[in-house]
């Protein structure tokens, strides 16, 4: 299974809106890749900026897959990749 960049952004928006108990429309996300920092994101929740690292992105993806697809996965099952855009490859372990 693969998640597109848009789905990853949706996952982060939904996750942060739920954690901060704010409307999802008040969350903005910009995914990034840096050779030194790896995959990360700058997010704004009700106008306040913060940065997320890869582990935070995987946490949001895990929650998204469970709520939207009914699939339980673990951080080791998720591989973030940089192709034309940032994508997540999901390979559940047996």
C-alpha positions as CSV (number, residue, x, y, z in Angstrom):
1,X,0.0,0.0,0.0
2,X,1.2,3.5,-0.7
3,X,0.1,6.9,0.6
4,X,0.5,10.0,-1.6
5,X,1.8,13.3,-0.3
6,X,-1.8,14.6,0.0
7,X,-2.8,11.6,2.1
8,X,0.2,12.1,4.4
9,X,-0.7,15.8,4.8
10,X,-4.3,14.8,5.6
11,X,-3.0,12.3,8.1
12,X,-0.9,15.0,9.9
13,X,-3.8,17.5,9.8
14,X,-6.3,15.1,11.3
15,X,-3.8,13.8,13.9
16,X,-2.8,17.3,15.1
17,X,-6.4,18.6,15.1
18,X,-7.4,15.7,17.3
19,X,-4.4,16.1,19.6
20,X,-4.9,19.8,20.0
21,X,-8.7,19.7,20.0
22,X,-9.0,22.2,17.2
23,X,-10.9,22.2,13.9
24,X,-8.9,20.4,11.1
25,X,-9.2,23.6,9.0
26,X,-6.9,25.4,11.4
27,X,-4.0,23.0,10.7
28,X,-1.6,23.6,7.8
29,X,1.3,21.3,6.9
30,X,4.3,21.6,4.7
31,X,6.2,18.3,4.2
32,X,10.0,18.6,3.5
33,X,13.0,16.5,2.9
34,X,16.5,17.5,3.9
35,X,19.7,15.5,3.4
36,X,20.8,16.2,7.0
37,X,17.4,16.1,8.8
38,X,15.6,13.6,6.6
39,X,11.8,13.7,6.3
40,X,10.2,16.4,8.4
41,X,7.3,18.9,8.3
42,X,6.6,22.4,9.4
43,X,3.1,22.7,10.7
44,X,0.9,25.5,11.9
45,X,-1.9,24.9,14.4
46,X,-4.1,27.9,14.8
47,X,-1.2,30.0,13.5
48,X,1.4,28.6,15.8
49,X,4.4,27.1,14.1
50,X,6.2,23.8,15.1
51,X,8.3,21.2,13.4
52,X,7.7,17.5,13.2
53,X,10.4,14.8,12.7
54,X,10.0,11.5,10.8
55,X,8.8,9.7,13.9
56,X,5.9,12.2,14.3
57,X,4.9,11.8,10.7
58,X,4.8,8.0,11.1
59,X,2.7,8.4,14.3
60,X,0.2,10.4,12.2
61,X,0.2,7.9,9.4
62,X,-0.4,5.0,11.9
63,X,-3.4,6.7,13.3
64,X,-4.7,7.6,9.8
65,X,-4.4,4.1,8.5
66,X,-6.3,2.8,11.5
67,X,-9.1,5.3,11.4
68,X,-9.5,5.6,7.6
69,X,-8.6,2.1,6.4
70,X,-9.0,-0.1,9.5
71,X,-5.4,-1.2,9.2
72,X,-3.0,-1.6,12.1
73,X,0.6,-0.9,11.2
74,X,3.7,-0.1,13.2
75,X,6.5,2.4,12.6
76,X,8.8,-0.2,11.1
77,X,6.1,-1.0,8.5
78,X,6.3,2.6,7.1
79,X,9.0,3.8,4.8
80,X,8.9,7.4,3.7
81,X,10.3,7.9,0.2
82,X,11.2,10.8,-2.0
83,X,10.1,10.3,-5.6
84,X,8.4,13.1,-7.6
85,X,6.9,13.9,-4.2
86,X,7.1,12.5,-0.7
87,X,5.2,9.2,-0.4
88,X,4.8,6.5,2.3
89,X,5.2,2.8,1.4
90,X,3.4,0.6,3.9
91,X,4.6,-3.0,4.2
92,X,3.0,-4.7,7.2
93,X,5.0,-7.4,8.9
94,X,3.4,-10.8,9.2
